[in-house]
């Protein structure tokens, strides 16, 4: 799988906001020879990665968002 790329969506918590689930879509992400995305240290720094999803995914609702929306 050398020189292969894929689009992935990464779900993560950031160190500066550890209670809000965030997401990032990475297009043409490098892939290892076993088919796993390779993230740069710059991307990984300050994040706790929860899940990596193949393709572009829109997060509609995450844990705690309904409670937050109800208080507004």
PDB file of N, H, CA, C and O in Angstrom:
ATOM      1  N   UNK A   1       0.813  -1.197   0.000  1.00  0.00           N
ATOM      2  CA  UNK A   1       0.000   0.000   0.000  1.00  0.00           C
ATOM      3  C   UNK A   1       0.855   1.259   0.000  1.00  0.00           C
ATOM      4  O   UNK A   1       0.354   2.337   0.320  1.00  0.00           O
ATOM      5  N   UNK A   2       2.103   1.150  -0.344  1.00  0.00           N
ATOM      6  H   UNK A   2       2.509   0.274  -0.604  1.00  0.00           H
ATOM      7  CA  UNK A   2       2.958   2.325  -0.377  1.00  0.00           C
ATOM      8  C   UNK A   2       2.391   3.365  -1.320  1.00  0.00           C
ATOM      9  O   UNK A   2       1.831   3.038  -2.366  1.00  0.00           O
ATOM     10  N   UNK A   3       2.545   4.626  -0.934  1.00  0.00           N
ATOM     11  H   UNK A   3       3.000   4.892  -0.084  1.00  0.00           H
ATOM     12  CA  UNK A   3       2.061   5.770  -1.707  1.00  0.00           C
ATOM     13  C   UNK A   3       0.547   5.805  -1.821  1.00  0.00           C
ATOM     14  O   UNK A   3       0.019   6.512  -2.679  1.00  0.00           O
ATOM     15  N   UNK A   4      -0.164   5.069  -0.988  1.00  0.00           N
ATOM     16  H   UNK A   4       0.264   4.494  -0.291  1.00  0.00           H
ATOM     17  CA  UNK A   4      -1.620   5.108  -0.976  1.00  0.00           C
ATOM     18  C   UNK A   4      -2.077   6.227  -0.038  1.00  0.00           C
ATOM     19  O   UNK A   4      -1.391   6.566   0.926  1.00  0.00           O
ATOM     20  N   UNK A   5      -3.233   6.786  -0.336  1.00  0.00           N
ATOM     21  H   UNK A   5      -3.791   6.511  -1.120  1.00  0.00           H
ATOM     22  CA  UNK A   5      -3.847   7.775   0.544  1.00  0.00           C
ATOM     23  C   UNK A   5      -5.329   7.458   0.684  1.00  0.00           C
ATOM     24  O   UNK A   5      -5.893   6.704  -0.110  1.00  0.00           O
ATOM     25  N   UNK A   6      -5.947   8.036   1.691  1.00  0.00           N
ATOM     26  H   UNK A   6      -5.489   8.648   2.336  1.00  0.00           H
ATOM     27  CA  UNK A   6      -7.391   7.902   1.869  1.00  0.00           C
ATOM     28  C   UNK A   6      -7.898   9.117   2.633  1.00  0.00           C
ATOM     29  O   UNK A   6      -7.135   9.832   3.283  1.00  0.00           O
ATOM     30  N   UNK A   7      -9.195   9.329   2.538  1.00  0.00           N
ATOM     31  H   UNK A   7      -9.815   8.748   2.010  1.00  0.00           H
ATOM     32  CA  UNK A   7      -9.848  10.358   3.334  1.00  0.00           C
ATOM     33  C   UNK A   7     -10.351   9.704   4.616  1.00  0.00           C
ATOM     34  O   UNK A   7     -10.990   8.653   4.581  1.00  0.00           O
ATOM     35  N   UNK A   8     -10.052  10.343   5.753  1.00  0.00           N
ATOM     36  H   UNK A   8      -9.533  11.197   5.782  1.00  0.00           H
ATOM     37  CA  UNK A   8     -10.504   9.824   7.043  1.00  0.00           C
ATOM     38  C   UNK A   8     -11.089  10.959   7.877  1.00  0.00           C
ATOM     39  O   UNK A   8     -10.733  12.126   7.714  1.00  0.00           O
ATOM     40  N   UNK A   9     -11.989  10.582   8.767  1.00  0.00           N
ATOM     41  H   UNK A   9     -12.278   9.634   8.899  1.00  0.00           H
ATOM     42  CA  UNK A   9     -12.507  11.510   9.769  1.00  0.00           C
ATOM     43  C   UNK A   9     -11.985  11.037  11.113  1.00  0.00           C
ATOM     44  O   UNK A   9     -12.118   9.866  11.467  1.00  0.00           O
ATOM     45  N   UNK A  10     -11.390  11.961  11.857  1.00  0.00           N
ATOM     46  H   UNK A  10     -11.282  12.912  11.569  1.00  0.00           H
ATOM     47  CA  UNK A  10     -10.802  11.644  13.153  1.00  0.00           C
ATOM     48  C   UNK A  10     -11.654  12.294  14.247  1.00  0.00           C
ATOM     49  O   UNK A  10     -11.910  13.497  14.209  1.00  0.00           O
ATOM     50  N   UNK A  11     -12.088  11.492  15.217  1.00  0.00           N
ATOM     51  H   UNK A  11     -11.881  10.514  15.248  1.00  0.00           H
ATOM     52  CA  UNK A  11     -12.798  11.997  16.388  1.00  0.00           C
ATOM     53  C   UNK A  11     -11.796  12.078  17.526  1.00  0.00           C
ATOM     54  O   UNK A  11     -11.054  11.128  17.772  1.00  0.00           O
ATOM     55  N   UNK A  12     -11.771  13.211  18.222  1.00  0.00           N
ATOM     56  H   UNK A  12     -12.374  13.983  18.022  1.00  0.00           H
ATOM     57  CA  UNK A  12     -10.746  13.409  19.251  1.00  0.00           C
ATOM     58  C   UNK A  12     -11.192  14.414  20.302  1.00  0.00           C
ATOM     59  O   UNK A  12     -12.137  15.178  20.107  1.00  0.00           O
ATOM     60  N   UNK A  13     -10.477  14.386  21.426  1.00  0.00           N
ATOM     61  H   UNK A  13      -9.709  13.766  21.584  1.00  0.00           H
ATOM     62  CA  UNK A  13     -10.588  15.405  22.464  1.00  0.00           C
ATOM     63  C   UNK A  13      -9.289  16.190  22.449  1.00  0.00           C
ATOM     64  O   UNK A  13      -8.208  15.607  22.367  1.00  0.00           O
ATOM     65  N   UNK A  14      -9.391  17.508  22.529  1.00  0.00           N
ATOM     66  H   UNK A  14     -10.269  17.981  22.596  1.00  0.00           H
ATOM     67  CA  UNK A  14      -8.213  18.367  22.571  1.00  0.00           C
ATOM     68  C   UNK A  14      -7.844  18.647  24.027  1.00  0.00           C
ATOM     69  O   UNK A  14      -8.719  18.743  24.887  1.00  0.00           O
ATOM     70  N   UNK A  15      -6.553  18.775  24.294  1.00  0.00           N
ATOM     71  H   UNK A  15      -5.843  18.697  23.595  1.00  0.00           H
ATOM     72  CA  UNK A  15      -6.100  19.047  25.657  1.00  0.00           C
ATOM     73  C   UNK A  15      -6.698  20.331  26.209  1.00  0.00           C
ATOM     74  O   UNK A  15      -6.991  20.414  27.401  1.00  0.00           O
ATOM     75  N   UNK A  16      -6.883  21.336  25.351  1.00  0.00           N
ATOM     76  H   UNK A  16      -6.646  21.268  24.382  1.00  0.00           H
ATOM     77  CA  UNK A  16      -7.389  22.627  25.820  1.00  0.00           C
ATOM     78  C   UNK A  16      -8.907  22.641  26.022  1.00  0.00           C
ATOM     79  O   UNK A  16      -9.441  23.612  26.557  1.00  0.00           O
ATOM     80  N   UNK A  17      -9.603  21.596  25.608  1.00  0.00           N
ATOM     81  H   UNK A  17      -9.169  20.807  25.173  1.00  0.00           H
ATOM     82  CA  UNK A  17     -11.060  21.478  25.780  1.00  0.00           C
ATOM     83  C   UNK A  17     -11.421  19.998  25.887  1.00  0.00           C
ATOM     84  O   UNK A  17     -12.030  19.441  24.973  1.00  0.00           O
ATOM     85  N   UNK A  18     -11.047  19.357  27.002  1.00  0.00           N
ATOM     86  H   UNK A  18     -10.552  19.809  27.744  1.00  0.00           H
ATOM     87  CA  UNK A  18     -11.164  17.896  27.100  1.00  0.00           C
ATOM     88  C   UNK A  18     -12.587  17.357  27.241  1.00  0.00           C
ATOM     89  O   UNK A  18     -12.770  16.141  27.306  1.00  0.00           O
ATOM     90  N   UNK A  19     -13.596  18.224  27.291  1.00  0.00           N
ATOM     91  H   UNK A  19     -13.447  19.211  27.238  1.00  0.00           H
ATOM     92  CA  UNK A  19     -14.963  17.749  27.460  1.00  0.00           C
ATOM     93  C   UNK A  19     -15.808  17.892  26.201  1.00  0.00           C
ATOM     94  O   UNK A  19     -16.999  17.582  26.214  1.00  0.00           O
ATOM     95  N   UNK A  20     -15.200  18.356  25.121  1.00  0.00           N
ATOM     96  H   UNK A  20     -14.232  18.607  25.111  1.00  0.00           H
ATOM     97  CA  UNK A  20     -15.930  18.538  23.868  1.00  0.00           C
ATOM     98  C   UNK A  20     -15.332  17.640  22.805  1.00  0.00           C
ATOM     99  O   UNK A  20     -14.157  17.768  22.461  1.00  0.00           O
ATOM    100  N   UNK A  21     -16.149  16.725  22.282  1.00  0.00           N
ATOM    101  H   UNK A  21     -17.103  16.621  22.562  1.00  0.00           H
ATOM    102  CA  UNK A  21     -15.698  15.859  21.200  1.00  0.00           C
ATOM    103  C   UNK A  21     -15.571  16.685  19.929  1.00  0.00           C
ATOM    104  O   UNK A  21     -16.502  17.393  19.545  1.00  0.00           O
ATOM    105  N   UNK A  22     -14.427  16.594  19.285  1.00  0.00           N
ATOM    106  H   UNK A  22     -13.670  16.019  19.597  1.00  0.00           H
ATOM    107  CA  UNK A  22     -14.177  17.341  18.055  1.00  0.00           C
ATOM    108  C   UNK A  22     -13.898  16.364  16.930  1.00  0.00           C
ATOM    109  O   UNK A  22     -13.621  15.187  17.164  1.00  0.00           O
ATOM    110  N   UNK A  23     -13.974  16.867  15.701  1.00  0.00           N
ATOM    111  H   UNK A  23     -14.199  17.823  15.511  1.00  0.00           H
ATOM    112  CA  UNK A  23     -13.680  16.023  14.551  1.00  0.00           C
ATOM    113  C   UNK A  23     -12.884  16.806  13.527  1.00  0.00           C
ATOM    114  O   UNK A  23     -12.947  18.034  13.467  1.00  0.00           O
ATOM    115  N   UNK A  24     -12.132  16.065  12.721  1.00  0.00           N
ATOM    116  H   UNK A  24     -12.081  15.068  12.770  1.00  0.00           H
ATOM    117  CA  UNK A  24     -11.373  16.661  11.625  1.00  0.00           C
ATOM    118  C   UNK A  24     -11.407  15.691  10.455  1.00  0.00           C
ATOM    119  O   UNK A  24     -11.224  14.486  10.630  1.00  0.00           O
ATOM    120  N   UNK A  25     -11.642  16.225   9.259  1.00  0.00           N
ATOM    121  H   UNK A  25     -11.791  17.204   9.117  1.00  0.00           H
ATOM    122  CA  UNK A  25     -11.598  15.420   8.046  1.00  0.00           C
ATOM    123  C   UNK A  25     -10.238  15.653   7.406  1.00  0.00           C
ATOM    124  O   UNK A  25      -9.866  16.790   7.112  1.00  0.00           O
ATOM    125  N   UNK A  26      -9.500  14.572   7.194  1.00  0.00           N
ATOM    126  H   UNK A  26      -9.802  13.649   7.432  1.00  0.00           H
ATOM    127  CA  UNK A  26      -8.179  14.644   6.582  1.00  0.00           C
ATOM    128  C   UNK A  26      -8.253  13.989   5.209  1.00  0.00           C
ATOM    129  O   UNK A  26      -8.474  12.784   5.094  1.00  0.00           O
ATOM    130  N   UNK A  27      -8.066  14.790   4.178  1.00  0.00           N
ATOM    131  H   UNK A  27      -7.886  15.769   4.271  1.00  0.00           H
ATOM    132  CA  UNK A  27      -8.168  14.319   2.804  1.00  0.00           C
ATOM    133  C   UNK A  27      -6.780  13.934   2.311  1.00  0.00           C
ATOM    134  O   UNK A  27      -5.801  14.620   2.605  1.00  0.00           O
ATOM    135  N   UNK A  28      -6.694  12.841   1.563  1.00  0.00           N
ATOM    136  H   UNK A  28      -7.490  12.284   1.324  1.00  0.00           H
ATOM    137  CA  UNK A  28      -5.434  12.322   1.035  1.00  0.00           C
ATOM    138  C   UNK A  28      -4.413  12.073   2.148  1.00  0.00           C
ATOM    139  O   UNK A  28      -3.245  12.443   2.041  1.00  0.00           O
ATOM    140  N   UNK A  29      -4.891  11.434   3.220  1.00  0.00           N
ATOM    141  H   UNK A  29      -5.841  11.133   3.307  1.00  0.00           H
ATOM    142  CA  UNK A  29      -4.039  11.073   4.348  1.00  0.00           C
ATOM    143  C   UNK A  29      -3.167   9.884   3.957  1.00  0.00           C
ATOM    144  O   UNK A  29      -3.666   8.913   3.388  1.00  0.00           O
ATOM    145  N   UNK A  30      -1.870   9.950   4.257  1.00  0.00           N
ATOM    146  H   UNK A  30      -1.465  10.738   4.719  1.00  0.00           H
ATOM    147  CA  UNK A  30      -0.954   8.845   3.963  1.00  0.00           C
ATOM    148  C   UNK A  30      -1.388   7.597   4.720  1.00  0.00           C
ATOM    149  O   UNK A  30      -1.915   7.683   5.830  1.00  0.00           O
ATOM    150  N   UNK A  31      -1.161   6.436   4.107  1.00  0.00           N
ATOM    151  H   UNK A  31      -0.734   6.366   3.205  1.00  0.00           H
ATOM    152  CA  UNK A  31      -1.568   5.149   4.677  1.00  0.00           C
ATOM    153  C   UNK A  31      -0.349   4.245   4.788  1.00  0.00           C
ATOM    154  O   UNK A  31       0.481   4.199   3.881  1.00  0.00           O
ATOM    155  N   UNK A  32      -0.242   3.520   5.913  1.00  0.00           N
ATOM    156  H   UNK A  32      -0.916   3.557   6.651  1.00  0.00           H
ATOM    157  CA  UNK A  32       0.868   2.584   6.120  1.00  0.00           C
ATOM    158  C   UNK A  32       0.701   1.353   5.238  1.00  0.00           C
ATOM    159  O   UNK A  32      -0.320   1.189   4.570  1.00  0.00           O
ATOM    160  N   UNK A  33       1.704   0.500   5.243  1.00  0.00           N
ATOM    161  H   UNK A  33       2.534   0.634   5.785  1.00  0.00           H
ATOM    162  CA  UNK A  33       1.639  -0.711   4.425  1.00  0.00           C
ATOM    163  C   UNK A  33       0.612  -1.725   4.937  1.00  0.00           C
ATOM    164  O   UNK A  33       0.310  -2.699   4.248  1.00  0.00           O
ATOM    165  N   UNK A  34       0.072  -1.501   6.148  1.00  0.00           N
ATOM    166  H   UNK A  34       0.318  -0.710   6.708  1.00  0.00           H
ATOM    167  CA  UNK A  34      -0.986  -2.369   6.669  1.00  0.00           C
ATOM    168  C   UNK A  34      -2.354  -1.697   6.586  1.00  0.00           C
ATOM    169  O   UNK A  34      -3.331  -2.216   7.126  1.00  0.00           O
ATOM    170  N   UNK A  35      -2.434  -0.547   5.914  1.00  0.00           N
ATOM    171  H   UNK A  35      -1.641  -0.125   5.476  1.00  0.00           H
ATOM    172  CA  UNK A  35      -3.711   0.089   5.664  1.00  0.00           C
ATOM    173  C   UNK A  35      -4.199   1.082   6.704  1.00  0.00           C
ATOM    174  O   UNK A  35      -5.347   1.523   6.655  1.00  0.00           O
ATOM    175  N   UNK A  36      -3.320   1.441   7.660  1.00  0.00           N
ATOM    176  H   UNK A  36      -2.387   1.083   7.700  1.00  0.00           H
ATOM    177  CA  UNK A  36      -3.719   2.397   8.690  1.00  0.00           C
ATOM    178  C   UNK A  36      -3.218   3.787   8.347  1.00  0.00           C
ATOM    179  O   UNK A  36      -2.102   3.930   7.846  1.00  0.00           O
ATOM    180  N   UNK A  37      -4.034   4.838   8.609  1.00  0.00           N
ATOM    181  H   UNK A  37      -4.940   4.722   9.016  1.00  0.00           H
ATOM    182  CA  UNK A  37      -3.581   6.203   8.344  1.00  0.00           C
ATOM    183  C   UNK A  37      -2.372   6.556   9.198  1.00  0.00           C
ATOM    184  O   UNK A  37      -2.256   6.123  10.344  1.00  0.00           O
ATOM    185  N   UNK A  38      -1.488   7.339   8.631  1.00  0.00           N
ATOM    186  H   UNK A  38      -1.582   7.691   7.700  1.00  0.00           H
ATOM    187  CA  UNK A  38      -0.300   7.806   9.341  1.00  0.00           C
ATOM    188  C   UNK A  38      -0.493   9.289   9.635  1.00  0.00           C
ATOM    189  O   UNK A  38      -0.555  10.103   8.713  1.00  0.00           O
ATOM    190  N   UNK A  39      -0.589   9.645  10.913  1.00  0.00           N
ATOM    191  H   UNK A  39      -0.539   8.984  11.662  1.00  0.00           H
ATOM    192  CA  UNK A  39      -0.792  11.038  11.309  1.00  0.00           C
ATOM    193  C   UNK A  39       0.533  11.682  11.681  1.00  0.00           C
ATOM    194  O   UNK A  39       1.377  11.063  12.329  1.00  0.00           O
ATOM    195  N   UNK A  40       0.705  12.912  11.271  1.00  0.00           N
ATOM    196  H   UNK A  40       0.019  13.415  10.745  1.00  0.00           H
ATOM    197  CA  UNK A  40       1.931  13.640  11.604  1.00  0.00           C
ATOM    198  C   UNK A  40       1.927  13.974  13.092  1.00  0.00           C
ATOM    199  O   UNK A  40       0.863  14.111  13.697  1.00  0.00           O
ATOM    200  N   UNK A  41       3.108  14.106  13.680  1.00  0.00           N
ATOM    201  H   UNK A  41       3.972  13.994  13.189  1.00  0.00           H
ATOM    202  CA  UNK A  41       3.178  14.515  15.093  1.00  0.00           C
ATOM    203  C   UNK A  41       2.485  15.853  15.328  1.00  0.00           C
ATOM    204  O   UNK A  41       1.924  16.078  16.400  1.00  0.00           O
ATOM    205  N   UNK A  42       2.517  16.733  14.348  1.00  0.00           N
ATOM    206  H   UNK A  42       2.973  16.551  13.477  1.00  0.00           H
ATOM    207  CA  UNK A  42       1.851  18.032  14.474  1.00  0.00           C
ATOM    208  C   UNK A  42       0.352  17.856  14.656  1.00  0.00           C
ATOM    209  O   UNK A  42      -0.258  18.557  15.464  1.00  0.00           O
ATOM    210  N   UNK A  43      -0.251  16.929  13.917  1.00  0.00           N
ATOM    211  H   UNK A  43       0.245  16.360  13.261  1.00  0.00           H
ATOM    212  CA  UNK A  43      -1.688  16.685  14.066  1.00  0.00           C
ATOM    213  C   UNK A  43      -1.985  16.010  15.399  1.00  0.00           C
ATOM    214  O   UNK A  43      -2.955  16.371  16.066  1.00  0.00           O
ATOM    215  N   UNK A  44      -1.176  15.048  15.796  1.00  0.00           N
ATOM    216  H   UNK A  44      -0.388  14.755  15.255  1.00  0.00           H
ATOM    217  CA  UNK A  44      -1.434  14.266  17.015  1.00  0.00           C
ATOM    218  C   UNK A  44      -1.240  15.068  18.297  1.00  0.00           C
ATOM    219  O   UNK A  44      -1.916  14.820  19.295  1.00  0.00           O
ATOM    220  N   UNK A  45      -0.317  16.030  18.270  1.00  0.00           N
ATOM    221  H   UNK A  45       0.232  16.232  17.459  1.00  0.00           H
ATOM    222  CA  UNK A  45       0.024  16.796  19.483  1.00  0.00           C
ATOM    223  C   UNK A  45      -1.206  17.463  20.086  1.00  0.00           C
ATOM    224  O   UNK A  45      -1.964  18.139  19.390  1.00  0.00           O
ATOM    225  N   UNK A  46      -1.391  17.267  21.374  1.00  0.00           N
ATOM    226  H   UNK A  46      -0.776  16.718  21.939  1.00  0.00           H
ATOM    227  CA  UNK A  46      -2.472  17.919  22.092  1.00  0.00           C
ATOM    228  C   UNK A  46      -3.832  17.287  21.905  1.00  0.00           C
ATOM    229  O   UNK A  46      -4.847  17.889  22.255  1.00  0.00           O
ATOM    230  N   UNK A  47      -3.872  16.079  21.356  1.00  0.00           N
ATOM    231  H   UNK A  47      -3.048  15.590  21.072  1.00  0.00           H
ATOM    232  CA  UNK A  47      -5.150  15.413  21.107  1.00  0.00           C
ATOM    233  C   UNK A  47      -5.158  14.000  21.696  1.00  0.00           C
ATOM    234  O   UNK A  47      -4.127  13.328  21.745  1.00  0.00           O
ATOM    235  N   UNK A  48      -6.321  13.572  22.134  1.00  0.00           N
ATOM    236  H   UNK A  48      -7.158  14.118  22.094  1.00  0.00           H
ATOM    237  CA  UNK A  48      -6.573  12.177  22.461  1.00  0.00           C
ATOM    238  C   UNK A  48      -7.509  11.674  21.374  1.00  0.00           C
ATOM    239  O   UNK A  48      -8.685  12.037  21.336  1.00  0.00           O
ATOM    240  N   UNK A  49      -6.978  10.835  20.491  1.00  0.00           N
ATOM    241  H   UNK A  49      -6.023  10.540  20.522  1.00  0.00           H
ATOM    242  CA  UNK A  49      -7.766  10.340  19.366  1.00  0.00           C
ATOM    243  C   UNK A  49      -8.665   9.209  19.845  1.00  0.00           C
ATOM    244  O   UNK A  49      -8.198   8.230  20.429  1.00  0.00           O
ATOM    245  N   UNK A  50      -9.966   9.360  19.588  1.00  0.00           N
ATOM    246  H   UNK A  50     -10.345  10.154  19.114  1.00  0.00           H
ATOM    247  CA  UNK A  50     -10.972   8.397  20.030  1.00  0.00           C
ATOM    248  C   UNK A  50     -11.294   7.383  18.941  1.00  0.00           C
ATOM    249  O   UNK A  50     -11.427   6.190  19.215  1.00  0.00           O
ATOM    250  N   UNK A  51     -11.419   7.861  17.700  1.00  0.00           N
ATOM    251  H   UNK A  51     -11.310   8.830  17.478  1.00  0.00           H
ATOM    252  CA  UNK A  51     -11.774   6.967  16.591  1.00  0.00           C
ATOM    253  C   UNK A  51     -11.282   7.558  15.283  1.00  0.00           C
ATOM    254  O   UNK A  51     -11.166   8.774  15.129  1.00  0.00           O
ATOM    255  N   UNK A  52     -10.994   6.661  14.341  1.00  0.00           N
ATOM    256  H   UNK A  52     -11.089   5.673  14.466  1.00  0.00           H
ATOM    257  CA  UNK A  52     -10.636   7.046  12.980  1.00  0.00           C
ATOM    258  C   UNK A  52     -11.616   6.328  12.058  1.00  0.00           C
ATOM    259  O   UNK A  52     -11.704   5.100  12.057  1.00  0.00           O
ATOM    260  N   UNK A  53     -12.346   7.108  11.281  1.00  0.00           N
ATOM    261  H   UNK A  53     -12.275   8.106  11.282  1.00  0.00           H
ATOM    262  CA  UNK A  53     -13.390   6.578  10.410  1.00  0.00           C
ATOM    263  C   UNK A  53     -12.978   6.775   8.957  1.00  0.00           C
ATOM    264  O   UNK A  53     -12.465   7.832   8.590  1.00  0.00           O
ATOM    265  N   UNK A  54     -13.202   5.768   8.140  1.00  0.00           N
ATOM    266  H   UNK A  54     -13.619   4.909   8.438  1.00  0.00           H
ATOM    267  CA  UNK A  54     -12.861   5.862   6.725  1.00  0.00           C
ATOM    268  C   UNK A  54     -13.888   6.735   6.019  1.00  0.00           C
ATOM    269  O   UNK A  54     -15.092   6.514   6.148  1.00  0.00           O
ATOM    270  N   UNK A  55     -13.419   7.714   5.282  1.00  0.00           N
ATOM    271  H   UNK A  55     -12.441   7.894   5.177  1.00  0.00           H
ATOM    272  CA  UNK A  55     -14.297   8.602   4.536  1.00  0.00           C
ATOM    273  C   UNK A  55     -14.580   9.889   5.284  1.00  0.00           C
ATOM    274  O   UNK A  55     -14.080  10.124   6.384  1.00  0.00           O
ATOM    275  N   UNK A  56     -15.396  10.713   4.653  1.00  0.00           N
ATOM    276  H   UNK A  56     -15.803  10.523   3.760  1.00  0.00           H
ATOM    277  CA  UNK A  56     -15.790  11.987   5.244  1.00  0.00           C
ATOM    278  C   UNK A  56     -17.101  11.791   5.986  1.00  0.00           C
ATOM    279  O   UNK A  56     -18.104  11.390   5.395  1.00  0.00           O
ATOM    280  N   UNK A  57     -17.090  12.074   7.282  1.00  0.00           N
ATOM    281  H   UNK A  57     -16.275  12.400   7.762  1.00  0.00           H
ATOM    282  CA  UNK A  57     -18.254  11.858   8.130  1.00  0.00           C
ATOM    283  C   UNK A  57     -18.598  13.170   8.822  1.00  0.00           C
ATOM    284  O   UNK A  57     -17.714  13.864   9.324  1.00  0.00           O
ATOM    285  N   UNK A  58     -19.889  13.508   8.848  1.00  0.00           N
ATOM    286  H   UNK A  58     -20.607  12.944   8.440  1.00  0.00           H
ATOM    287  CA  UNK A  58     -20.347  14.692   9.570  1.00  0.00           C
ATOM    288  C   UNK A  58     -20.922  14.237  10.898  1.00  0.00           C
ATOM    289  O   UNK A  58     -21.854  13.434  10.929  1.00  0.00           O
ATOM    290  N   UNK A  59     -20.377  14.743  11.995  1.00  0.00           N
ATOM    291  H   UNK A  59     -19.620  15.396  11.970  1.00  0.00           H
ATOM    292  CA  UNK A  59     -20.883  14.417  13.325  1.00  0.00           C
ATOM    293  C   UNK A  59     -22.094  15.303  13.576  1.00  0.00           C
ATOM    294  O   UNK A  59     -21.977  16.526  13.645  1.00  0.00           O
ATOM    295  N   UNK A  60     -23.247  14.682  13.711  1.00  0.00           N
ATOM    296  H   UNK A  60     -23.342  13.688  13.655  1.00  0.00           H
ATOM    297  CA  UNK A  60     -24.490  15.426  13.907  1.00  0.00           C
ATOM    298  C   UNK A  60     -24.744  15.698  15.387  1.00  0.00           C
ATOM    299  O   UNK A  60     -25.224  16.769  15.759  1.00  0.00           O
ATOM    300  N   UNK A  61     -24.420  14.727  16.219  1.00  0.00           N
ATOM    301  H   UNK A  61     -24.030  13.856  15.917  1.00  0.00           H
ATOM    302  CA  UNK A  61     -24.674  14.857  17.641  1.00  0.00           C
ATOM    303  C   UNK A  61     -23.630  14.043  18.388  1.00  0.00           C
ATOM    304  O   UNK A  61     -23.337  12.907  18.016  1.00  0.00           O
ATOM    305  N   UNK A  62     -23.072  14.622  19.435  1.00  0.00           N
ATOM    306  H   UNK A  62     -23.310  15.545  19.737  1.00  0.00           H
ATOM    307  CA  UNK A  62     -22.080  13.924  20.246  1.00  0.00           C
ATOM    308  C   UNK A  62     -22.517  13.953  21.711  1.00  0.00           C
ATOM    309  O   UNK A  62     -23.402  14.722  22.087  1.00  0.00           O
ATOM    310  N   UNK A  63     -21.906  13.130  22.513  1.00  0.00           N
ATOM    311  H   UNK A  63     -21.187  12.505  22.207  1.00  0.00           H
ATOM    312  CA  UNK A  63     -22.223  13.033  23.933  1.00  0.00           C
ATOM    313  C   UNK A  63     -22.250  14.414  24.574  1.00  0.00           C
ATOM    314  O   UNK A  63     -21.287  15.174  24.465  1.00  0.00           O
ATOM    315  N   UNK A  64     -23.348  14.734  25.238  1.00  0.00           N
ATOM    316  H   UNK A  64     -24.129  14.117  25.327  1.00  0.00           H
ATOM    317  CA  UNK A  64     -23.456  15.995  25.961  1.00  0.00           C
ATOM    318  C   UNK A  64     -24.047  17.129  25.171  1.00  0.00           C
ATOM    319  O   UNK A  64     -24.459  18.124  25.766  1.00  0.00           O
ATOM    320  N   UNK A  65     -24.112  17.032  23.847  1.00  0.00           N
ATOM    321  H   UNK A  65     -23.778  16.223  23.363  1.00  0.00           H
ATOM    322  CA  UNK A  65     -24.609  18.154  23.055  1.00  0.00           C
ATOM    323  C   UNK A  65     -26.098  18.414  23.284  1.00  0.00           C
ATOM    324  O   UNK A  65     -26.510  19.573  23.321  1.00  0.00           O
ATOM    325  N   UNK A  66     -26.892  17.402  23.435  1.00  0.00           N
ATOM    326  H   UNK A  66     -26.557  16.460  23.405  1.00  0.00           H
ATOM    327  CA  UNK A  66     -28.320  17.621  23.658  1.00  0.00           C
ATOM    328  C   UNK A  66     -28.571  18.339  24.971  1.00  0.00           C
ATOM    329  O   UNK A  66     -29.448  19.199  25.052  1.00  0.00           O
ATOM    330  N   UNK A  67     -27.807  17.993  26.004  1.00  0.00           N
ATOM    331  H   UNK A  67     -27.095  17.294  25.939  1.00  0.00           H
ATOM    332  CA  UNK A  67     -27.957  18.660  27.303  1.00  0.00           C
ATOM    333  C   UNK A  67     -27.592  20.127  27.159  1.00  0.00           C
ATOM    334  O   UNK A  67     -28.289  20.998  27.680  1.00  0.00           O
ATOM    335  N   UNK A  68     -26.488  20.407  26.446  1.00  0.00           N
ATOM    336  H   UNK A  68     -25.922  19.700  26.023  1.00  0.00           H
ATOM    337  CA  UNK A  68     -26.058  21.784  26.237  1.00  0.00           C
ATOM    338  C   UNK A  68     -27.103  22.558  25.455  1.00  0.00           C
ATOM    339  O   UNK A  68     -27.410  23.700  25.797  1.00  0.00           O
ATOM    340  N   UNK A  69     -27.664  21.944  24.393  1.00  0.00           N
ATOM    341  H   UNK A  69     -27.415  21.016  24.115  1.00  0.00           H
ATOM    342  CA  UNK A  69     -28.674  22.605  23.570  1.00  0.00           C
ATOM    343  C   UNK A  69     -29.941  22.895  24.375  1.00  0.00           C
ATOM    344  O   UNK A  69     -30.590  23.917  24.151  1.00  0.00           O
ATOM    345  N   UNK A  70     -30.296  22.023  25.296  1.00  0.00           N
ATOM    346  H   UNK A  70     -29.769  21.193  25.477  1.00  0.00           H
ATOM    347  CA  UNK A  70     -31.517  22.181  26.069  1.00  0.00           C
ATOM    348  C   UNK A  70     -31.416  23.354  27.047  1.00  0.00           C
ATOM    349  O   UNK A  70     -32.435  23.932  27.424  1.00  0.00           O
ATOM    350  N   UNK A  71     -30.197  23.709  27.462  1.00  0.00           N
ATOM    351  H   UNK A  71     -29.369  23.239  27.156  1.00  0.00           H
ATOM    352  CA  UNK A  71     -30.030  24.799  28.425  1.00  0.00           C
ATOM    353  C   UNK A  71     -29.982  26.159  27.764  1.00  0.00           C
ATOM    354  O   UNK A  71     -29.931  27.174  28.459  1.00  0.00           O
ATOM    355  N   UNK A  72     -29.996  26.213  26.429  1.00  0.00           N
ATOM    356  H   UNK A  72     -30.037  25.389  25.864  1.00  0.00           H
ATOM    357  CA  UNK A  72     -29.935  27.503  25.727  1.00  0.00           C
ATOM    358  C   UNK A  72     -31.311  28.047  25.472  1.00  0.00           C
ATOM    359  O   UNK A  72     -31.452  29.123  24.892  1.00  0.00           O
TER     360      UNK A  72
END
